[in-house]
Amino acid sequence: MKKYYFGLILIYILVYILPLGGRPMLTPDEFRYGEIPREMIESGNWVVPKLIDVRYFEKPVLGYWLNAVSIILFGENAFAVRFSSALMTGLAAFLLFFLVLKARKDPEEALLSAGLFLSFGMVFGVGTFAVLDAATMFFVSATLICFYLGCEQEKWGWSKFGALAVAGIFAGLAFLTKGFLAFAVPAITIIPYLIWTKRWKQIFVLPWIPLAFTIIISLPWALMIHQQAPDFWHYFFWDEHVKRFLQDAGTHHPEPFYFFIPFLAAGLMPLGLFIPSAFVGFKNHFSNLLKDKLIKFAICWFAFPFLFFSACSGKLPTYILPCFMPFAILFSRGLLEYFRSDKSKIFDVTAKFLMILLLVGACGFAVVQIIADNGFFTGLYRPDELWKWLLAGVAIFISAFCLFKMYRAKRYRTKLYLLLLSPVLIFFLSHFIIPDAILEGKAQGIYLEQFKNRVKPGMILVVHPNMMHAVAWEFKNKDMLFYTHGGELELGLKHEDSKARMISNKQFLDLLKTSPRGKIIFIMRGKFREGIPKAEFEKYDHEIMFSNF
């Protein structure tokens, strides 16, 4: 099995680590989660999160600390900003491997669970993108895993106490990353599990040790942020939690109850197409599988958080990321039960179907792109991006070849290893082959590069909120005015020390008239809108450098 262990580690490094700097940073998330840690390092204030020197209270502080350490180690670049997400995803896969190995004593099942988890599309997407969801997933999942290992030890002792204490430490770290979600997800998983396993009395006994260590971990920063920014907890509790759960406020991303179902299905791709084989394995051994405590725990871990997030009014696709770890446990067990019953027909048919689909799709896309390159219409890739779609074609054909070898293989271990290997090259190259048409408007750093030498000390930056994250990161400049509104900084801009930084259209026109020539740069993306009078810009063109992306 050692070669399979090393193979999975190599796949992780190839897919999740090496290509992290292969694509430009995207707005707003990646610039935001790079800029806040950069400002922490610059200011030396590691307690109060600030974005462009304005209080930013949407999240606690640990995710920013992780990115700040990464920036210190690797510099101010895309690799550093994304590294903590990739690292947290890798650690989550390791914990999953450890849990299954500890509970099942089956290295093959443990390896397959971790491999499937790393091969899910949403896990890959979030794990190579600069957001806080990967860190949240790791800390919440670590809380659940340690609690499970603790509560499954029948006798009280240092081992049981230690597992529950570590669960509390991870819960504290999850709280410092995402807030009260650190308590909600473990609670709605553990309580149903203890009831299902007829240990409901332990609900009133086991949580006290983790709770104590959660308080020990989270209390110091909680007190410091209250001292330095007393309004943090009111906003963070009511606006970011209560209102997000209950209200259909536009700023909280209101969505219907079924919102996560298509995202779950899409997030499991491409290997999710092989779920029917796992389903057959589950169905044929259903009664025995439900006697397994790990399976019961995985079902609770998947189902109840999924229902909880579906019941919330505010929704974003990445909220269900913690559900992918238990699904990997269920998926791997179903596949192994299927193959160990000497079945492979459904699996082989799926592999053959997917191979044909990939080949036909690749050939069809190539034909369409060649026609587009000859000027008949606009294709996904531009004519000077030939190398990108050719590389994409190579990756697809290699993936199809893995599927071909997969359904022809006799040993199920070979089939499963090829299954995990099939999306690797596609995942790796996806960092480098994104069409420029998709990057336009999102990879704002590319366009800001040409203006760096025009930003001199003493100049006044007036920035539309749709560009503020990228401008701050690329220009390393926090001294800017926000045109007409503050976007996600509205709350912070209400403070006395910040509210003067938001200027109306009239104030901006007055600034144009009274400022010396060449002292103002106005930056926005898109066409003139929101009442910006184009004639005024033309009239004062000799006094302003205007960049319109």
Secondary structure, 3 states (H helix, E strand, C coil): CHHHHHHHHHHHHHHHHCCCCCCCCCCCHHHHHHHHHHHHHHHCCCCCCEECCEECCCCCCHHHHHHHHHHHHHCCCHHHHHHHHHHHHHHHHHHHHHHHHHHHCCHHHHHHHHHHHHHCHHHHHHHCCCCCHHHHHHHHHHHHHHHHHHHCCCCCCHHHHHHHHHHHHHHHHHHHHHCCHHHHHHHHHHHHHHHHCCCHHHHHCCCHHHHHHHHHHHHHHHHHHHHHCCCHHHHHHHHHHHHHHHCCCHHHCECCHHHHHHHHHHHCCCHHHHHHHHHHHHHHCHHHHCCCHHHHHHHHHHHHHHHHHHHCCECCHHHHHHHHHHHHHHHHHHHHHHHHCCCCHHHHHHHHHHHHHHHHHHHHHHHHHHHHHCCCCCCCCCHHHHHHHHHHHHHHHHHHHHHHHHHHCCCHHHHHHHHHHCCHHHHHHHCCCCCHHHHCCCCHHHHHHHHHHHCCCCCEEEECHHHHHHHHHHHCCCCEEEECCCHHHCCHHHCCCCHHHEECHHHHHHHHHHCCCCCEEEEECCCCCCCCCHHHHHHCHHHEEEEEC
